[in-house]
Amino acid sequence: MKNVLIAAASVMGIGLAAPAALAQEEFAIEFSYDRAELITEEGAQALYDRLQDEIEDACEVSTGSRDMESLRFERACIEETTRNAVQTLNSHHMNAVYETQTGEAVG
């Protein structure tokens, strides 16, 4: 098992109620995975799905109101953190999954 720390910069531009993880400019998510998961695209897809769940939880704005600005903040946080995570993992199969999911190349 390997652990990876994924750093993400806060994308908060205005005074929103930020999730606990984003109370600072940057935060880290510790994520455990087995490097063997990256050998196949199916394994990379399963890892990507688990990683997305972790990132979405970390970026969630957990206030009572879910206004458009909060939703935009969450989406930007998820997108940036996912991109950073995929770059950190540095795997051909993970890059392919990311490109399929987002329509964007890693880099």
Secondary structure as GFF3:
##gff-version 3
##sequence-region A 1 107
A	DSSP	beta_strand	2	9	.	.	.	ID=ss1
A	DSSP	three_ten_helix	20	22	.	.	.	ID=ss2
A	DSSP	beta_strand	26	33	.	.	.	ID=ss3
A	DSSP	three_ten_helix	35	38	.	.	.	ID=ss4
A	DSSP	alpha_helix	41	59	.	.	.	ID=ss5
A	DSSP	alpha_helix	68	89	.	.	.	ID=ss6
A	DSSP	alpha_helix	92	102	.	.	.	ID=ss7
###
